[in-house]
């Protein structure tokens, strides 16, 4: 699969706009561009069974599962709304901007 260009990066604050966790916000922990997915802190929690090893017992841990990038949008805390991201090239540097206001992200 070809590498996808995503407008969301690690440490961005996003809001879930579709699915079971709609309305929740969280920080992006990991971006998986090959799959077109992101891992968001506190969203899509799943239980994972860990098999016992010699040095530790078996257990059940909770971790965040990846959700599709189309189900999240960048969150602007100042405006209290989600934003669309565009790109602007100035002096040979590419930067992300808010498409509505033109302000840098």
C-alpha positions as CSV (number, residue, x, y, z in Angstrom):
1,X,0.0,0.0,0.0
2,X,1.3,3.5,-0.8
3,X,2.2,5.9,1.9
4,X,-0.7,8.2,2.6
5,X,-0.2,11.9,3.3
6,X,-2.1,12.7,6.5
7,X,-3.0,16.2,7.9
8,X,-2.9,14.9,11.5
9,X,0.4,14.5,13.3
10,X,1.5,13.1,16.7
11,X,0.7,15.3,19.7
12,X,-2.2,17.0,17.9
13,X,-5.5,17.3,19.8
14,X,-8.3,15.7,17.8
15,X,-12.0,15.1,18.2
16,X,-13.8,11.9,17.1
17,X,-16.5,12.9,14.6
18,X,-17.9,9.5,13.8
19,X,-18.5,6.1,15.4
20,X,-18.9,4.7,18.9
21,X,-16.7,7.3,20.5
22,X,-18.1,10.4,18.7
23,X,-17.5,13.6,20.6
24,X,-14.5,12.5,22.6
25,X,-11.3,14.5,22.4
26,X,-7.7,13.3,23.0
27,X,-4.1,13.7,22.0
28,X,-2.8,11.7,19.1
29,X,-0.3,9.1,20.5
30,X,0.7,7.5,17.2
31,X,0.1,7.9,13.5
32,X,0.0,4.9,11.2
33,X,0.1,6.4,7.6
34,X,0.4,3.0,5.9
35,X,-3.0,1.9,7.4
36,X,-4.5,5.4,7.4
37,X,-5.1,5.2,11.1
38,X,-4.3,7.1,14.3
39,X,-4.1,6.1,18.0
40,X,-5.9,8.6,20.2
41,X,-5.3,8.9,24.0
42,X,-8.4,7.6,25.9
43,X,-10.4,6.6,22.8
44,X,-11.2,3.1,21.6
45,X,-9.9,1.3,24.7
46,X,-9.6,-2.5,24.2
47,X,-8.5,-5.2,26.6
48,X,-5.5,-7.3,25.6
49,X,-4.7,-10.6,27.2
50,X,-1.0,-11.0,28.0
51,X,0.3,-14.6,28.2
52,X,2.4,-15.5,31.3
53,X,6.1,-15.6,30.9
54,X,8.8,-17.0,33.3
55,X,9.4,-13.7,34.9
56,X,5.8,-12.3,35.0
57,X,2.3,-13.6,35.4
58,X,-0.4,-13.4,32.8
59,X,-2.7,-10.4,32.9
60,X,-5.2,-8.3,31.1
61,X,-4.2,-4.8,30.1
62,X,-6.1,-2.0,28.6
63,X,-4.7,0.0,25.6
64,X,-5.9,2.3,22.9
65,X,-6.8,0.8,19.5
66,X,-6.2,2.6,16.2
67,X,-9.2,4.3,14.6
68,X,-9.4,5.5,11.0
69,X,-8.2,9.0,10.2
70,X,-11.4,9.9,8.5
71,X,-13.2,9.5,11.8
72,X,-11.2,12.3,13.6
73,X,-10.8,16.0,13.0
74,X,-8.3,18.5,14.4
75,X,-9.6,20.3,17.5
76,X,-9.1,24.0,18.2
77,X,-9.4,24.5,21.9
78,X,-9.5,28.3,21.7
79,X,-12.4,28.3,19.3
80,X,-14.0,25.2,20.9
81,X,-14.6,23.7,17.4
82,X,-13.1,21.3,14.9
83,X,-11.1,22.7,12.1
84,X,-10.1,21.8,8.6
85,X,-6.4,21.8,7.8
86,X,-4.8,23.3,4.7
87,X,-1.2,23.8,3.6
88,X,0.6,27.0,2.8
89,X,4.1,27.3,1.3
90,X,6.0,30.4,2.2
91,X,9.7,30.9,1.5
92,X,10.1,27.2,0.7
93,X,8.6,26.0,4.0
94,X,5.4,24.1,4.1
95,X,3.1,24.8,7.1
96,X,-0.4,23.7,8.2
97,X,-3.1,26.4,8.5
98,X,-6.7,26.6,9.5
99,X,-8.6,26.8,6.3
100,X,-11.3,29.0,7.7
101,X,-9.2,31.7,9.4
102,X,-5.8,31.2,7.7
103,X,-4.1,31.0,11.2
104,X,-1.3,28.6,11.6
105,X,-2.0,25.3,13.3
